Amino acid sequence: MNKQVTIKQVRTALKRWGKFWCAKELGKGFSRQAATEAIGSVASRNMSAEQIHVPDEIAQLSASIELLRPECKRAIRAKYMMHSSAVNAAKLLGFDSKRSMEFWLLKAEQSLMVNLSAQ
């Protein structure tokens, strides 16, 4: 039996998804070691993409987002990952207007609601 996912649940999950990936993109700040000093060292202190632990919920949502149209992905990124106004985020990600971004965002959220309900 499939459980029905609401738009509110999708938006809450997208907020958690956005916070998780924003934290991973920001990194850990400046290194305490000079770049030339780090060249000779054997062990690297930086994490690679393979070493990041991604919770199951985030991985499942990421997989569902990958199935969406490129415009939907950009709209999700503008809303849930960018820390600027909707107008600025829309312009930065190539939308004609805030209204255009909101159209693609709603389409993306509805598609995710259907995809997550079917799983």
All heavy atoms as an XYZ file, in Angstrom:
933
protein
N       0.847     -1.186      0.000
C       0.000      0.000      0.000
C       0.888      1.243      0.000
O       1.830      1.348      0.772
C      -0.893     -0.019      1.227
C      -1.818      1.151      1.314
S      -2.947      0.898      2.684
C      -3.664      2.505      2.723
N       0.585      2.185     -0.868
C       1.353      3.425     -0.959
C       0.829      4.441      0.037
O      -0.375      4.582      0.213
C       1.252      4.013     -2.366
C       1.878      3.109     -3.401
O       2.707      2.275     -3.064
N       1.466      3.258     -4.640
N       1.747      5.153      0.679
C       1.308      6.217      1.583
C       1.304      7.525      0.815
O       2.166      7.779     -0.026
C       2.188      6.307      2.816
C       3.601      6.752      2.534
C       4.361      6.954      3.812
C       5.723      7.519      3.422
N       6.206      8.506      4.276
N       0.325      8.349      1.074
C       0.195      9.626      0.378
C       1.086     10.665      1.062
O       0.968     10.902      2.247
C      -1.273     10.080      0.400
C      -1.531     11.346     -0.370
C      -1.235     11.210     -1.851
O      -1.421     10.150     -2.433
N      -0.776     12.271     -2.459
N       1.982     11.258      0.312
C       2.866     12.299      0.822
C       2.235     13.645      0.506
O       1.775     13.878     -0.619
C       4.265     12.194      0.167
C       5.172     13.308      0.630
C       4.892     10.852      0.487
N       2.198     14.541      1.495
C       1.606     15.860      1.293
C       2.661     16.858      0.823
O       3.866     16.620      0.964
C       0.980     16.387      2.598
O       2.021     16.584      3.555
C      -0.058     15.406      3.140
N       2.212     17.975      0.285
C       3.126     19.016     -0.174
C       3.912     19.585      1.012
O       5.086     19.940      0.874
C       2.370     20.125     -0.960
C       3.341     21.012     -1.739
C       1.512     20.960     -0.047
C       3.923     20.371     -2.936
N       3.287     19.629      2.177
C       3.962     20.122      3.380
C       5.131     19.212      3.750
O       6.213     19.683      4.109
C       2.960     20.215      4.538
C       3.514     20.850      5.780
C       2.435     21.011      6.835
C       2.993     21.661      8.082
N       1.972     21.837      9.107
N       4.938     17.904      3.649
C       6.008     16.953      3.941
C       7.144     17.074      2.927
O       8.314     16.972      3.286
C       5.463     15.522      3.944
C       4.537     15.239      5.101
C       3.811     13.912      4.951
O       3.411     13.531      3.848
N       3.634     13.210      6.063
N       6.778     17.295      1.658
C       7.796     17.459      0.608
C       8.631     18.696      0.891
O       9.868     18.661      0.818
C       7.140     17.544     -0.790
C       8.141     17.987     -1.837
C       6.536     16.203     -1.168
N       7.986     19.812      1.235
C       8.714     21.058      1.505
C       9.603     20.935      2.739
O      10.715     21.451      2.756
C       7.732     22.214      1.642
C       7.124     22.581      0.302
C       6.091     23.666      0.399
N       5.605     23.990     -0.937
C       4.437     24.559     -1.195
N       3.633     24.893     -0.189
N       4.086     24.809     -2.434
N       9.127     20.247      3.759
C       9.936     20.029      4.960
C      11.163     19.184      4.628
O      12.278     19.487      5.060
C       9.100     19.337      6.061
O       7.979     20.168      6.363
C       9.914     19.108      7.315
N      10.952     18.142      3.836
C      12.072     17.279      3.422
C      13.062     18.056      2.555
O      14.282     17.894      2.690
C      11.551     16.056      2.672
N      12.570     18.917      1.664
C      13.453     19.722      0.821
C      14.272     20.717      1.638
O      15.430     20.989      1.323
C      12.643     20.458     -0.258
C      12.203     19.607     -1.444
C      11.196     20.358     -2.298
C      13.405     19.176     -2.271
N      13.679     21.257      2.703
C      14.431     22.166      3.590
C      15.585     21.414      4.252
O      16.702     21.921      4.315
C      13.513     22.773      4.648
C      12.589     23.829      4.103
C      11.650     24.340      5.174
C      10.587     25.233      4.559
N       9.551     25.604      5.527
N      15.317     20.209      4.746
C      16.384     19.403      5.355
C      17.440     19.042      4.322
O      18.642     19.082      4.590
C      15.802     18.132      5.976
C      15.132     18.363      7.308
C      14.873     17.061      8.051
N      14.034     16.128      7.304
C      12.704     16.078      7.395
N      12.070     16.897      8.189
N      12.035     15.194      6.696
N      17.004     18.684      3.108
C      17.904     18.345      2.003
C      18.808     19.539      1.682
O      20.017     19.388      1.545
C      17.069     17.940      0.795
C      17.837     17.665     -0.439
C      18.406     16.481     -0.806
C      18.120     18.581     -1.500
N      19.024     16.603     -2.023
C      18.859     17.886     -2.475
C      17.807     19.917     -1.725
C      19.297     18.487     -3.641
C      18.241     20.525     -2.884
C      18.984     19.804     -3.830
N      18.213     20.716      1.566
C      18.973     21.918      1.249
C      19.986     22.271      2.332
O      21.134     22.613      2.042
N      19.581     22.175      3.596
C      20.506     22.464      4.699
C      21.667     21.479      4.719
O      22.808     21.849      4.960
C      19.764     22.418      6.040
C      18.888     23.620      6.280
C      18.187     23.515      7.621
C      17.247     24.679      7.819
N      16.501     24.586      9.085
N      21.368     20.204      4.466
C      22.417     19.182      4.463
C      23.461     19.487      3.395
O      24.660     19.521      3.673
C      21.810     17.793      4.232
C      22.828     16.705      4.121
C      23.358     16.124      5.258
C      23.278     16.269      2.878
C      24.311     15.119      5.171
C      24.231     15.268      2.776
C      24.750     14.693      3.921
N      23.014     19.717      2.144
C      23.960     19.935      1.059
C      24.648     21.289      1.152
O      25.799     21.423      0.731
C      23.296     19.724     -0.298
C      23.045     18.264     -0.539
C      21.849     17.649     -0.676
C      24.040     17.224     -0.628
N      22.023     16.292     -0.850
C      23.365     16.004     -0.829
C      25.427     17.198     -0.550
C      24.027     14.786     -0.965
C      26.080     15.983     -0.689
C      25.384     14.797     -0.890
N      23.977     22.297      1.697
C      24.643     23.599      1.905
C      25.796     23.444      2.888
O      26.870     24.012      2.687
C      23.656     24.638      2.429
S      22.675     25.401      1.150
N      25.566     22.687      3.934
C      26.626     22.469      4.928
C      27.805     21.727      4.310
O      28.964     22.011      4.629
C      26.075     21.679      6.112
N      27.541     20.795      3.408
C      28.619     20.046      2.760
C      29.369     20.899      1.740
O      30.564     20.714      1.537
C      28.075     18.787      2.064
C      27.442     17.798      3.016
C      28.413     17.351      4.080
C      27.743     16.443      5.064
N      28.516     16.231      6.276
N      28.684     21.834      1.097
C      29.327     22.698      0.108
C      30.226     23.736      0.749
O      31.215     24.147      0.165
C      28.279     23.421     -0.750
C      27.668     22.550     -1.802
C      26.702     23.322     -2.687
O      26.425     24.500     -2.403
O      26.236     22.735     -3.661
N      29.881     24.178      1.949
C      30.640     25.249      2.592
C      32.035     24.817      3.010
O      32.933     25.632      3.079
C      29.871     25.790      3.804
C      28.599     26.548      3.465
C      27.900     26.988      4.746
C      28.879     27.750      2.583
N      32.219     23.561      3.285
C      33.542     23.085      3.683
C      33.874     23.437      5.114
O      33.024     23.800      5.903
N      35.157     23.384      5.435
C      35.580     23.582      6.815
C      36.470     24.798      6.997
O      37.226     24.890      7.936
C      36.303     22.336      7.302
C      35.414     21.126      7.293
C      36.097     19.948      7.909
C      35.223     18.734      7.707
N      34.897     18.038      8.867
N      36.451     25.736      6.089
C      37.225     26.956      6.260
C      38.648     26.827      5.749
O      38.970     25.959      4.951
N      39.503     27.707      6.217
C      40.884     27.745      5.761
C      41.723     26.670      6.442
O      41.502     26.320      7.587
C      41.494     29.118      6.047
C      40.851     30.210      5.260
C      39.983     31.097      5.856
C      41.096     30.347      3.912
C      39.385     32.102      5.139
C      40.507     31.342      3.172
C      39.650     32.227      3.781
N      42.706     26.182      5.720
C      43.599     25.154      6.238
C      44.606     25.767      7.192
O      45.019     26.909      7.036
C      44.337     24.483      5.079
O      45.273     23.561      5.571
N      45.033     24.991      8.169
C      46.065     25.446      9.101
C      47.458     25.192      8.533
O      48.445     25.561      9.146
C      45.918     24.710     10.436
C      44.668     25.055     11.171
C      44.601     24.229     12.450
N      43.355     24.489     13.140
C      43.255     25.256     14.220
N      44.312     25.811     14.727
N      42.103     25.447     14.796
N      47.527     24.545      7.412
C      48.792     24.147      6.823
C      48.958     24.832      5.466
O      48.000     24.948      4.709
C      48.773     22.625      6.642
C      50.073     22.003      6.283
C      49.940     20.480      6.243
O      48.871     19.959      5.980
N      51.029     19.807      6.498
N      50.158     25.298      5.185
C      50.420     25.934      3.898
C      50.268     24.917      2.770
O      50.512     23.729      2.956
C      51.832     26.515      3.881
N      49.882     25.392      1.597
C      49.680     24.503      0.453
C      50.973     23.782      0.085
O      50.966     22.596     -0.256
C      49.157     25.292     -0.733
N      52.087     24.473      0.157
C      53.361     23.842     -0.187
C      53.769     22.806      0.850
O      54.401     21.806      0.517
C      54.479     24.895     -0.305
O      54.525     25.662      0.892
C      54.235     25.799     -1.499
N      53.373     23.003      2.075
C      53.663     22.036      3.132
C      52.793     20.785      2.965
O      53.225     19.675      3.228
C      53.403     22.675      4.493
C      53.879     21.866      5.669
C      53.647     22.612      6.972
O      53.490     23.838      6.953
O      53.614     21.941      8.011
N      51.575     20.979      2.495
C      50.643     19.865      2.334
C      51.016     18.964      1.162
O      50.633     17.799      1.131
C      49.228     20.404      2.127
N      51.775     19.478      0.208
C      52.147     18.680     -0.960
C      52.951     17.450     -0.557
O      52.744     16.362     -1.067
C      52.946     19.537     -1.977
C      52.014     20.579     -2.583
C      53.560     18.667     -3.064
C      52.720     21.594     -3.440
N      53.847     17.607      0.398
C      54.704     16.504      0.804
C      54.049     15.532      1.766
O      54.550     14.432      1.969
N      52.935     15.913      2.373
C      52.324     15.023      3.367
C      51.611     13.859      2.692
O      51.061     13.974      1.600
C      51.342     15.800      4.242
O      50.226     16.180      3.496
N      51.607     12.731      3.360
C      51.019     11.514      2.815
C      49.513     11.485      3.062
O      48.733     11.169      2.180
C      51.688     10.263      3.444
C      51.022      9.000      2.953
C      53.165     10.272      3.150
N      49.119     11.785      4.257
C      47.702     11.707      4.614
C      47.015     13.036      4.334
O      47.497     14.084      4.703
C      47.556     11.354      6.088
N      45.873     12.965      3.697
C      45.089     14.162      3.421
C      44.009     14.297      4.484
O      43.365     13.322      4.850
C      44.445     14.047      2.040
O      43.573     15.113      1.830
N      43.807     15.497      4.955
C      42.793     15.722      5.985
C      41.447     16.089      5.377
O      40.453     16.166      6.063
C      43.256     16.826      6.924
C      44.428     16.410      7.758
C      44.711     17.458      8.830
N      45.864     17.062      9.592
C      47.054     17.601      9.492
N      47.253     18.594      8.644
N      48.055     17.188     10.214
N      41.401     16.366      4.095
C      40.157     16.748      3.443
C      39.340     15.518      3.111
O      39.871     14.481      2.762
C      40.439     17.529      2.156
C      41.149     18.831      2.447
O      41.001     19.388      3.512
N      41.919     19.298      1.493
N      38.029     15.668      3.202
C      37.135     14.564      2.878
C      36.854     14.569      1.384
O      36.681     15.611      0.778
C      35.823     14.717      3.635
C      35.937     14.483      5.110
S      34.356     14.641      5.935
C      33.495     13.234      5.297
N      36.814     13.402      0.799
C      36.412     13.309     -0.599
C      34.914     13.021     -0.638
O      34.295     12.715      0.378
C      37.189     12.206     -1.303
O      36.787     10.949     -0.819
N      34.333     13.089     -1.814
C      32.897     12.872     -1.969
C      32.489     11.464     -1.522
O      31.388     11.260     -1.027
C      32.489     13.107     -3.411
N      33.380     10.500     -1.686
C      33.060      9.127     -1.302
C      33.009      8.946      0.213
O      32.417      8.003      0.708
C      34.093      8.141     -1.882
C      34.076      8.044     -3.385
C      34.858      9.161     -4.065
O      35.813      9.691     -3.469
O      34.489      9.515     -5.194
N      33.654      9.836      0.959
C      33.709      9.703      2.413
C      32.547     10.392      3.123
O      32.402     10.247      4.321
C      35.021     10.285      2.934
C      36.238      9.509      2.491
C      37.524     10.217      2.864
O      37.602     11.440      2.832
N      38.533      9.448      3.225
N      31.729     11.122      2.404
C      30.600     11.817      3.019
C      29.489     10.815      3.301
O      29.066     10.078      2.415
C      30.070     12.933      2.101
C      31.123     14.024      1.921
C      28.785     13.535      2.665
C      30.710     15.098      0.938
N      29.016     10.804      4.537
C      27.876      9.956      4.886
C      26.598     10.720      4.570
O      26.360     11.796      5.110
C      27.901      9.575      6.366
C      26.634      8.915      6.807
N      26.283      7.654      6.384
C      25.621      9.356      7.580
C      25.100      7.347      6.907
N      24.684      8.359      7.632
N      25.798     10.166      3.681
C      24.536     10.787      3.300
C      23.407      9.969      3.908
O      23.291      8.770      3.632
C      24.383     10.832      1.761
C      23.068     11.485      1.380
C      25.550     11.564      1.131
N      22.577     10.595      4.761
C      21.450      9.861      5.347
C      20.517      9.316      4.256
O      20.421      9.875      3.158
C      20.737     10.929      6.185
C      21.760     11.975      6.438
C      22.665     11.964      5.249
N      19.823      8.234      4.567
C      18.953      7.567      3.591
C      17.890      8.510      3.034
O      17.609      8.499      1.835
C      18.278      6.344      4.210
C      19.273      5.232      4.494
O      20.338      5.208      3.841
O      18.989      4.388      5.363
N      17.288      9.321      3.901
C      16.237     10.248      3.459
C      16.784     11.245      2.435
O      16.150     11.517      1.417
C      15.671     11.008      4.660
C      14.644     12.045      4.258
C      14.288     13.015      5.372
O      15.006     13.067      6.389
O      13.296     13.739      5.196
N      17.983     11.761      2.690
C      18.611     12.733      1.788
C      18.974     12.051      0.467
O      18.751     12.607     -0.612
C      19.869     13.357      2.438
C      19.525     14.038      3.766
C      20.563     14.317      1.481
C      18.628     15.223      3.688
N      19.505     10.847      0.535
C      19.879     10.104     -0.676
C      18.653      9.790     -1.529
O      18.684      9.913     -2.756
C      20.608      8.817     -0.297
N      17.567      9.393     -0.883
C      16.329      9.082     -1.599
C      15.776     10.333     -2.283
O      15.368     10.291     -3.446
C      15.297      8.505     -0.629
C      13.978      8.144     -1.255
C      12.970      7.635     -0.233
O      13.229      7.613      0.961
N      11.814      7.236     -0.719
N      15.790     11.445     -1.573
C      15.292     12.697     -2.140
C      16.193     13.175     -3.275
O      15.707     13.642     -4.308
C      15.186     13.758     -1.043
C      14.390     15.011     -1.376
C      12.990     14.677     -1.849
C      14.325     15.916     -0.164
N      17.497     13.027     -3.115
C      18.442     13.405     -4.175
C      18.198     12.586     -5.440
O      18.246     13.119     -6.550
C      19.885     13.215     -3.708
O      20.192     14.104     -2.669
N      17.940     11.305     -5.266
C      17.662     10.438     -6.424
C      16.373     10.868     -7.121
O      16.305     10.868     -8.359
C      17.560      8.986     -5.975
N      15.367     11.248     -6.358
C      14.113     11.715     -6.953
C      14.304     13.047     -7.671
O      13.713     13.276     -8.730
C      13.033     11.867     -5.877
O      12.692     10.623     -5.337
N      15.123     13.917     -7.109
C      15.388     15.218     -7.734
C      16.132     15.033     -9.048
O      15.886     15.751    -10.021
C      16.162     16.137     -6.759
C      15.236     16.560     -5.614
C      16.726     17.361     -7.472
C      15.938     17.274     -4.473
N      17.029     14.060     -9.108
C      17.781     13.806    -10.340
C      16.884     13.428    -11.513
O      17.255     13.617    -12.665
C      18.813     12.697    -10.113
C      20.034     13.157     -9.353
C      20.778     14.285    -10.056
O      21.008     14.195    -11.282
O      21.111     15.263     -9.382
N      15.695     12.908    -11.239
C      14.766     12.509    -12.297
C      13.988     13.688    -12.880
O      13.321     13.548    -13.901
C      13.781     11.468    -11.761
C      14.400     10.173    -11.220
C      13.316      9.304    -10.597
C      15.134      9.438    -12.319
N      14.062     14.850    -12.233
C      13.288     16.019    -12.657
C      13.939     16.739    -13.829
O      15.116     16.534    -14.131
C      13.143     16.999    -11.483
C      12.430     16.479    -10.240
C      12.488     17.516     -9.137
C      10.994     16.107    -10.555
N      13.171     17.606    -14.463
C      13.682     18.448    -15.546
C      14.730     19.417    -15.004
O      14.693     19.771    -13.825
C      12.533     19.252    -16.162
C      11.529     18.410    -16.906
C      10.423     19.281    -17.430
N      10.978     20.352    -18.250
C      10.537     20.691    -19.445
N       9.529     20.050    -19.963
N      11.088     21.670    -20.117
N      15.643     19.874    -15.839
C      16.681     20.809    -15.389
C      16.116     22.098    -14.766
O      16.662     22.608    -13.783
C      17.463     21.128    -16.658
C      17.211     19.984    -17.566
C      15.847     19.468    -17.241
N      15.011     22.598    -15.314
C      14.401     23.815    -14.768
C      13.892     23.580    -13.342
O      13.994     24.445    -12.480
C      13.234     24.284    -15.650
C      13.632     24.702    -17.034
C      13.636     23.549    -18.040
O      13.468     22.368    -17.642
O      13.838     23.830    -19.229
N      13.353     22.389    -13.110
C      12.862     22.035    -11.774
C      14.021     21.955    -10.776
O      13.915     22.428     -9.642
C      12.109     20.721    -11.815
S      10.559     20.781    -12.737
N      15.125     21.364    -11.213
C      16.297     21.255    -10.337
C      16.830     22.636     -9.975
O      17.180     22.901     -8.820
C      17.405     20.457    -11.025
C      17.086     19.004    -11.234
C      18.246     18.347    -11.959
C      17.883     17.038    -12.564
N      18.983     16.441    -13.314
N      16.886     23.536    -10.960
C      17.369     24.895    -10.696
C      16.437     25.626     -9.740
O      16.887     26.368     -8.864
C      17.512     25.687    -11.996
C      18.716     25.269    -12.807
C      18.965     26.192    -13.984
N      17.871     26.092    -14.945
C      17.336     27.122    -15.597
N      17.793     28.336    -15.413
N      16.359     26.947    -16.462
N      15.136     25.422     -9.896
C      14.163     26.078     -9.014
C      14.303     25.577     -7.577
O      14.253     26.367     -6.628
C      12.748     25.845     -9.529
N      14.508     24.284     -7.416
C      14.709     23.719     -6.070
C      15.971     24.295     -5.448
O      15.995     24.680     -4.289
C      14.755     22.177     -6.134
C      13.360     21.632     -6.405
C      15.322     21.593     -4.842
C      13.311     20.151     -6.643
N      17.025     24.372     -6.242
C      18.285     24.937     -5.745
C      18.109     26.404     -5.344
O      18.611     26.841     -4.314
C      19.370     24.798     -6.807
C      20.715     25.245     -6.337
C      21.816     24.834     -7.307
N      23.087     25.340     -6.882
C      23.848     24.807     -5.950
N      23.459     23.714     -5.347
N      25.000     25.343     -5.620
N      17.371     27.164     -6.161
C      17.143     28.584     -5.869
C      16.383     28.758     -4.557
O      16.716     29.626     -3.748
C      16.386     29.245     -7.010
N      15.392     27.934     -4.336
C      14.546     28.081     -3.150
C      15.196     27.516     -1.887
O      15.172     28.149     -0.835
C      13.207     27.371     -3.404
C      12.313     27.251     -2.208
C      11.691     28.544     -1.826
C      10.698     28.324     -0.670
N      10.080     29.547     -0.264
N      15.772     26.335     -1.977
C      16.177     25.626     -0.768
C      17.673     25.656     -0.474
O      18.084     25.225      0.599
C      15.690     24.172     -0.832
C      14.181     24.092     -0.823
C      13.469     23.842     -1.979
C      13.468     24.312      0.351
C      12.080     23.790     -1.971
C      12.088     24.267      0.370
C      11.399     24.010     -0.792
O      10.032     23.970     -0.776
N      18.484     26.168     -1.403
C      19.925     26.180     -1.139
C      20.556     27.568     -1.188
O      21.630     27.757     -0.642
C      20.646     25.255     -2.123
C      20.340     23.793     -1.880
S      21.277     22.701     -2.929
C      22.900     22.835     -2.212
N      19.933     28.506     -1.853
C      20.522     29.839     -1.973
C      20.003     30.735     -0.855
O      18.819     30.749     -0.559
C      20.221     30.437     -3.339
C      20.852     29.621     -4.457
S      20.745     30.405     -6.043
C      21.954     31.690     -5.871
N      20.909     31.476     -0.256
C      20.552     32.346      0.864
C      20.426     33.792      0.396
O      21.052     34.691      0.926
C      21.592     32.239      1.971
C      21.725     30.854      2.506
N      20.745     30.241      3.244
C      22.699     29.927      2.370
C      21.115     29.023      3.558
N      22.300     28.796      3.039
N      19.613     33.993     -0.625
C      19.346     35.343     -1.112
C      17.861     35.440     -1.423
O      17.126     34.462     -1.323
C      20.189     35.644     -2.359
O      19.886     34.735     -3.388
N      17.416     36.624     -1.797
C      16.000     36.804     -2.091
C      15.616     35.971     -3.310
O      16.463     35.600     -4.123
C      15.698     38.278     -2.344
O      16.295     38.690     -3.562
N      14.330     35.711     -3.434
C      13.845     34.888     -4.548
C      14.148     35.546     -5.890
O      14.492     34.863     -6.863
C      12.347     34.642     -4.396
N      14.057     36.861     -5.945
C      14.327     37.575     -7.197
C      15.793     37.404     -7.592
O      16.102     37.076     -8.748
C      13.974     39.074     -7.054
C      14.388     39.846     -8.292
C      12.492     39.254     -6.791
N      16.705     37.592     -6.645
C      18.139     37.435     -6.933
C      18.486     35.990     -7.283
O      19.259     35.745     -8.209
C      18.984     37.901     -5.744
C      18.951     39.396     -5.569
O      18.655     40.137     -6.511
N      19.246     39.848     -4.377
N      17.929     35.049     -6.537
C      18.197     33.628     -6.810
C      17.692     33.251     -8.202
O      18.370     32.532     -8.940
C      17.534     32.755     -5.747
N      16.522     33.763     -8.573
C      15.962     33.462     -9.894
C      16.873     33.995    -10.997
O      17.154     33.307    -11.976
C      14.562     34.059    -10.012
N      17.338     35.219    -10.827
C      18.213     35.818    -11.841
C      19.558     35.094    -11.920
O      20.076     34.845    -13.004
C      18.445     37.312    -11.543
C      17.209     38.164    -11.681
C      16.761     38.268    -13.107
C      15.535     39.158    -13.214
N      14.904     39.106    -14.503
N      20.118     34.754    -10.758
C      21.413     34.071    -10.740
C      21.367     32.698    -11.421
O      22.344     32.269    -12.025
C      21.906     33.907     -9.305
C      22.474     35.154     -8.648
C      22.736     34.902     -7.164
C      23.747     35.594     -9.338
N      20.243     32.026    -11.315
C      20.131     30.680    -11.879
C      19.496     30.662    -13.266
O      19.179     29.594    -13.787
C      19.381     29.763    -10.922
C      20.159     29.430     -9.650
C      19.345     28.576     -8.706
C      21.466     28.733     -9.975
N      19.318     31.835    -13.864
C      18.911     31.895    -15.260
C      17.428     31.915    -15.545
O      17.022     31.683    -16.681
N      16.605     32.186    -14.554
C      15.168     32.303    -14.808
C      14.854     33.710    -15.301
O      15.544     34.671    -14.959
C      14.365     32.011    -13.535
C      14.399     30.571    -13.121
C      15.221     30.157    -12.090
C      13.616     29.631    -13.770
C      15.267     28.825    -11.716
C      13.657     28.290    -13.396
C      14.477     27.893    -12.369
N      13.798     33.834    -16.098
C      13.400     35.145    -16.612
C      12.889     36.050    -15.506
O      13.106     37.261    -15.535
C      12.309     34.997    -17.682
C      12.823     34.265    -18.913
O      14.040     34.324    -19.166
O      12.007     33.635    -19.607
N      12.186     35.449    -14.549
C      11.592     36.231    -13.466
C      11.373     35.347    -12.244
O      11.525     34.123    -12.312
C      10.247     36.811    -13.921
O       9.345     35.755    -14.171
N      10.982     35.991    -11.159
C      10.652     35.256     -9.944
C       9.434     34.363    -10.201
O       9.373     33.230     -9.733
C      10.358     36.251     -8.816
C       9.904     35.625     -7.537
C       9.527     36.675     -6.520
C       8.795     36.052     -5.361
N       8.186     37.034     -4.477
N       8.511     34.871    -10.968
C       7.293     34.114    -11.285
C       7.617     32.833    -12.058
O       7.028     31.778    -11.822
C       6.340     35.008    -12.068
C       4.972     34.428    -12.254
C       4.075     35.491    -12.892
N       2.765     34.978    -13.151
C       1.715     35.163    -12.353
N       1.848     35.870    -11.254
N       0.549     34.656    -12.659
N       8.568     32.912    -12.973
C       8.997     31.738    -13.736
C       9.617     30.704    -12.800
O       9.334     29.499    -12.909
C      10.002     32.164    -14.801
O      10.552     31.046    -15.432
N      10.452     31.164    -11.866
C      11.067     30.247    -10.902
C       9.997     29.583    -10.042
O      10.053     28.378     -9.785
C      12.059     30.991    -10.016
C      12.791     30.060     -9.067
S      13.419     30.844     -7.576
C      11.948     31.270     -6.717
N       9.014     30.359     -9.605
C       7.948     29.809     -8.767
C       7.121     28.765     -9.525
O       6.686     27.772     -8.940
C       7.051     30.930     -8.247
C       7.750     31.789     -7.206
C       6.967     33.037     -6.843
O       6.043     33.428     -7.598
O       7.299     33.634     -5.805
N       6.908     28.986    -10.832
C       6.195     28.009    -11.663
C       6.937     26.679    -11.666
O       6.350     25.618    -11.436
C       6.038     28.548    -13.093
C       5.571     27.505    -14.061
C       4.235     27.190    -14.165
C       6.473     26.816    -14.872
C       3.784     26.224    -15.054
C       6.048     25.845    -15.769
C       4.692     25.547    -15.858
N       8.259     26.717    -11.939
C       9.056     25.490    -12.006
C       9.207     24.856    -10.632
O       9.271     23.631    -10.508
C      10.407     25.757    -12.658
C      10.273     25.969    -14.119
C      10.407     27.142    -14.806
C       9.931     24.984    -15.097
N      10.173     26.946    -16.139
C       9.878     25.628    -16.354
C       9.661     23.627    -15.044
C       9.575     24.955    -17.533
C       9.360     22.952    -16.222
C       9.312     23.617    -17.444
N       9.246     25.671     -9.585
C       9.343     25.138     -8.225
C       8.082     24.355     -7.862
O       8.164     23.242     -7.330
C       9.574     26.271     -7.219
C       9.673     25.850     -5.763
C      10.870     24.936     -5.544
C       9.759     27.068     -4.871
N       6.925     24.910     -8.172
C       5.674     24.220     -7.886
C       5.579     22.919     -8.676
O       5.168     21.880     -8.147
C       4.475     25.127     -8.202
C       3.111     24.567     -7.845
C       3.021     24.258     -6.350
C       2.027     25.540     -8.249
N       5.987     22.958     -9.933
C       5.996     21.752    -10.767
C       6.925     20.697    -10.159
O       6.589     19.509    -10.103
C       6.431     22.118    -12.179
C       6.289     21.007    -13.176
C       6.464     21.563    -14.573
C       6.280     20.528    -15.637
N       4.930     20.008    -15.750
N       8.091     21.125     -9.680
C       9.051     20.203     -9.068
C       8.495     19.600     -7.783
O       8.590     18.382     -7.563
C      10.357     20.933     -8.784
N       7.910     20.441     -6.927
C       7.362     19.943     -5.660
C       6.224     18.954     -5.898
O       6.137     17.923     -5.229
C       6.887     21.120     -4.802
C       8.021     21.971     -4.268
C       7.568     23.257     -3.618
O       6.431     23.705     -3.874
O       8.359     23.830     -2.855
N       5.379     19.247     -6.877
C       4.279     18.325     -7.184
C       4.801     17.010     -7.752
O       4.297     15.932     -7.414
C       3.296     18.986     -8.154
C       2.510     20.095     -7.515
C       1.667     20.886     -8.516
O       1.889     20.830     -9.727
N       0.706     21.643     -8.004
N       5.813     17.075     -8.597
C       6.411     15.856     -9.150
C       7.055     15.015     -8.053
O       6.908     13.787     -8.034
C       7.466     16.199    -10.198
O       6.883     16.843    -11.293
N       7.737     15.678     -7.118
C       8.345     14.954     -5.999
C       7.279     14.329     -5.110
O       7.459     13.218     -4.613
C       9.235     15.894     -5.180
C      10.559     16.272     -5.829
C      11.262     17.338     -4.990
C      11.452     15.066     -5.999
N       6.167     15.031     -4.937
C       5.080     14.495     -4.122
C       4.555     13.197     -4.729
O       4.367     12.199     -4.033
C       3.964     15.539     -4.018
C       2.881     15.195     -3.053
S       1.717     16.553     -2.753
C       1.039     16.820     -4.374
N       4.407     13.172     -6.046
C       3.933     11.964     -6.730
C       4.975     10.861     -6.650
O       4.674      9.707     -6.342
C       3.578     12.286     -8.204
C       3.325     11.023     -9.000
C       2.379     13.220     -8.263
N       6.262     11.216     -6.927
C       7.344     10.219     -6.905
C       7.514      9.606     -5.516
O       7.703      8.395     -5.394
C       8.667     10.850     -7.346
C       8.688     11.198     -8.807
O       7.826     10.793     -9.569
N       9.669     11.973     -9.205
N       7.477     10.437     -4.479
C       7.687      9.927     -3.125
C       6.488      9.125     -2.633
O       6.635      8.207     -1.830
C       8.007     11.072     -2.173
C       9.329     11.798     -2.455
C       9.493     13.000     -1.528
C      10.518     10.857     -2.330
N       5.292      9.446     -3.107
C       4.094      8.679     -2.731
C       4.122      7.294     -3.368
O       3.617      6.332     -2.800
C       2.826      9.413     -3.165
O       2.678     10.601     -2.428
N       4.727      7.198     -4.548
C       4.773      5.921     -5.262
C       5.814      4.976     -4.682
O       5.774      3.776     -4.953
C       5.063      6.167     -6.749
N       6.752      5.490     -3.922
C       7.840      4.633     -3.392
C       7.410      3.884     -2.163
O       6.637      4.205     -1.400
C       9.071      5.465     -3.074
C       9.710      6.007     -4.320
C      10.929      6.860     -4.026
O      11.251      7.156     -2.879
N      11.622      7.247     -5.071
